[in-house]
Amino acid sequence: MASSAEQLAANLNMSSFAKATELKKRIWFTLGALIIYRLGTYIPVPGVDATVMGQLLAQHQGGILGMFDMFTGGALGRMTVFALNIMPYISASIIVQLLSTALPSLETLKKEGEQGRKKLNQYTRYLTVLIALFQAYGIAVGLESMTSHGATAVVTPGVFFIVSCVVTLVGGTMFLMWLGEQITARGVGNGISLIIFAGIVANLPHALASLFQLGYTGALSPFFVLVFLVLAALTIAFIVFMEQAQRRVVIQYPKRQVGSRMFGGDSTHMPLKVNTAGVIPPIFASSVLLIPVTIAGFMNNKAMPGWLSFLGQELGQGQPLYMAFYAAMILFFSYFYAAVTFNPEETAENLRKQGGFIPGIRPGANTASYFDRILSRLTTIGALYLVLVCLLPQILISHYNVPFYFGGTSLIIIVSVTIDTMTQIQSHLVAHRYQGLIRKQRGRGARGATPGQRMPGGRMPRGRRTP
């Protein structure tokens, strides 16, 4: 099976792309929205000394706060209006999806189709506001107690600063949530994923410069820099292979006779991806782990509880507790998201209604058990792949101070979002090509109309008008 890049190259030529006006509008809209997002990452929160904030974040750069700053595209380090980024929305999505499997009312909404999905999205937005309020208030209070080299992070502490900071950060998060939804509806690709993708990619040149600077100054040997770049390229190739890997389940449709003609008897396949959850588990795991560490990172050590101080130290980059929690979260969200996106019983029932069956498997409960068994094995392989790719680079990062942007999580996000966007571009090009063929066929039908036929609108074919 050809990859998305090969299919896009086969369908992409300058003439077809130039004629796909709808696709060009979507691409320009997506680029414009991402430019607006990047501009917002440089608008500072009023009353915060960006220099002091940068110094404070540099002290925690080796921990998970550095990863959070990577997801925000450097907005946290500069303490801008998008410092919270889209993470509250991701946390709200996690909670709503978990509750939808536990609460019957939310589970019923999930099964109601488009209307139920809209209601769940509305609940997710409300919960996003609450989470953003909590996180913004914690950051505002923490900023007032933060100092570096005798300088305070807040110029004029007080109630006015807390209110303005909370309103600014919550407003930035809600704007990004709206912007992501607009990209999904009017642009190309998934808007939320593209926002995170843009934040990571925007700082890649700086990360490369930092890596080469370490080699130039002798902090890292040139041989190690070369080996690390080769490993990064091999990791990207492995991620592409695993993201494209799938199990094809053969589906057979029986023959049926209608009158004197025989229909059916065809066989097709149902593709099941090895990594069904995609990039969601690493992002969800990072979002959950950021909650206690963010609070610990912005609190004064004297006012911090003992257990929170312990979490702040042990959940640092490369620490055993961080590795264990991160791996457990990835495994959990891999199985959870696979169960949410693919229902074996529902798939087996739909297949039975359509008259299809798996050769050697009886329709109904046996088919559902077969799908469940395959999905469990594929999810296990996909979850272990995510753990391997996400944790092994973390060891190199923690021991050799390599920038976060070469970590497994960032590489998975970059590759997955790129593949998804290329697939959508290819789909738009194929749809445009089919629309062109349909218009040509209609034009030929109109030119070949008989003298007594009228074209749509009551017009007669040209050259065949009757008196």
Salt bridges, closest charged atoms under 4 A:
GLU22 OE2 - ARG26 NE 3.50
GLU107 OE2 - LYS111 NZ 3.96
GLU114 OE2 - ARG117 NH2 2.36
GLU181 OE2 - ARG125 NE 3.04
GLU349 OE2 - ARG352 NH2 2.45
